[in-house]
């Protein structure tokens, strides 16, 4: 198994080997890089090609129709579209990290396309760039810096949030010789820094100001910043390649090239070397040793990667990168390292040579190290056969290792299967293992589905144990978009067949996409399969299936969802339709009533009326009348047409129409009558003291005010009983101390309540003299005794008590006069006498 053919293609740059394997023979046709603008996405991404309108095109050589075409890295066309953008000449084109193609035209318009050449929302760099055309632009991963004819510098720091920012005025009188950027993640300020070669120095331009760096070091014809933002490679006017720190404080190395003509392209190859490309030669320069030259007879384009440079030509795609140390240890010519001996041992084993055992004995102590090197070398290989051989060598050596983590081979095999699958020319993503680790499997899956390689994405997800939902979801949405001619029923069957593969997948999200694509019937069919009501119900509402949404929300028992549907229907439909919808559904109906009772009385009244629930409307009207009472203006105005009276009268009318609410009907009628009288009294007396008081209080207030006619009217209207009338009048007259009127009232006829209330009213008014007028009229001696005691007349109380012959009463009265010893002795004497008489 010869290693000479493997290492023969390597190039030595000082003490490091580099190799340049061919990844693909380009499958495109009639693509000439010299006549096109080309943008290549890193990490083996797509290639965008459009005819350069600054180049002269031979008449009839190709169509005058200008097209934007997108290919994978193997030259297989993914999509194309006619370039219709009217923004003038195309100044620059590049891919962002999420594989959005950015195209900037002279008028400052930024056009965006996805990988399928579908136009996305465009934006503008602003009025200044429209007035003064954009001349040049420099891209980085997710941003761009542009300079216009007025030497103004503009920046979009992040295309995910595309807000153009004007940087500080660099004060230029001519365009810079070259321009590059230090990305925001590598600057102290966290903002992009623009390096402009001007004269013999470099200007560092930021949003807040400018700095002058490297005075005397220029003029610099080309500049490029390393991937980590720490180093700057530049080509000077006198043909020197300078590599220095980005603060220009230290020159790392200085190499004089054979030509002072500036290279067409300047790029970093990893962190160890710099590439310079002229029209026929690619020069690789390192800090030590002689450079390496590669001769090309056609135009090439350099595409920097994290671990090397892809080289694109009209016919091929190559990958120039440093040979990994593990690969060197296996394949370096003349290598006697353990990995090389293990690899050689496998060859002898395959040929059944005894030397296989001899090699193993030589490296027994270093066998784990040799196995690890073979595994690592296999991971860095692009040739599938070479991968297999290296893994077989590792497996062969592992069989003789007692202490080795045996899952390493399984892990690298799994990774290589994924890499080999995406490297296939039909997929065209030539990732190295290092790029794959930086990119991560989840991002790779996202790129595959964006390129509509759903089956491969699904298989990789399943193989790596990743969530397949994102793949199936994207496939389903894409299928809906691209299957406009397929009937809904047939497409539903196709979709369900795949969607069921992933448990917990959101049918609602797919249905939402169907609705957005104008297929509402399909959306309704899909959402039926969504098991989560919280996702199902909102979507049903969005597609106009309110009745179904209400049914699903009710079945879920989630009151929040029911309210969501109710409020949605409330806004979309006439009130009567809403009432008809909820009438036969207990939960929605009850929730509606609870909500409307708090916030929407008018709607609730309409609902009750539409369903014949007149008593409920009446109760609402009555409640509203009490709510009006809180408004001080409600009691003022016409006594006959006051708003409260009208409400109560309406309530009475509604109660009267139902047989079950006779009491409520009578109560509402009397309430309205009382309110009317109280309004009249307030208008007459000009005192707002009657409304909302009781009948008794109204009568009492009338008497207190001397309006006996009004009091009698209230008594008559509400059929107040004589006993109640006497009680009210007695205490009202006593309140105003109208003793003559009270005495006169007591003599009109024998009071139906007796004279005790007269006594109590006088005592309450603290006039004992008036009380003495009525105490003798009390027929019951017990009442007389207690009345006399109440005004402090002990002897008279004792006489009355003795007439009653009640020993218990005498005891109680004695306690009343406990502070008066003479009075207490009288009660004792009387009780003793009463006791003696009883025993005799």
Secondary structure, 3 states (H helix, E strand, C coil): CCCHHHHCCCEEECCEEEEEEEEEECCCCCCCHHHEEEEECCCCCCEEEEECCCCCCCCCCCCCCCEEEEECCCCCEEEEEECCCCCCCEEEEEECCCCCEEEEECCCEEEEECCCCCEEEEEECCHHHHHCCEEEEEEECCEEEEEECCCCEEEECCHHHCCCEECCCCCCCCCCCEEEEECHHHCCCCCCEEEEEECCEEEEECCCCEEEECCCCCCEEEEEECCCCCEEEEEECCCEEEEEECCCCCEEEEEECCCCCCCCEEEEECCCEEEEECCCEEEEEECCCCCEEEECCCCEEEEEECCEEEEEECCEEEEEEECCHHHHHHHCCCCCCHHHHHHHHHHHHHCCCCHHHHHHHHCHHHHHHHHHHHHHHHHCCCCHHHHHHHHHHHHHHHCCCCCCCCHHHHHHHHHHHHHHHHHCCCCCCCCCHHHHHHHCHHHHHHHHHHCCCHHHHHHHHHHCCCCCHHHHHHHHHHHHHHCCCCCHHHHHHHHHHHHCCCCCCCHHHHHHHHHHCCCHHHHHHHHCCCCCHHHHHHHHHHCCCHHHHHHHHHHHCCHHHHHHHHHHHHHHCCHHHHHHHHCCCHHHHHHHHHHHHHHCHHHHHHHHHHCCCHHHHHHHHHHHHHHHHCCCCCCCCCCCCCHHHHHHHHHHHHHHCCHHHHHHHHHHHHHHHHHHHHHHHHHHHCCCCCCCCCHHHHHHHHHHCCCHHHHHHHHHHCCCCHHHHHHHHHHHHHHCCCHHHHHHHHHHCCCCCCCHHHHHHHHHCCCHHHHHHHHCCCCCHHHHHHHHHHCCCHHHHHHHHHHHCCHHHHHHHHHHCCCCHHHHHHHHHHHHHHHHHHHC
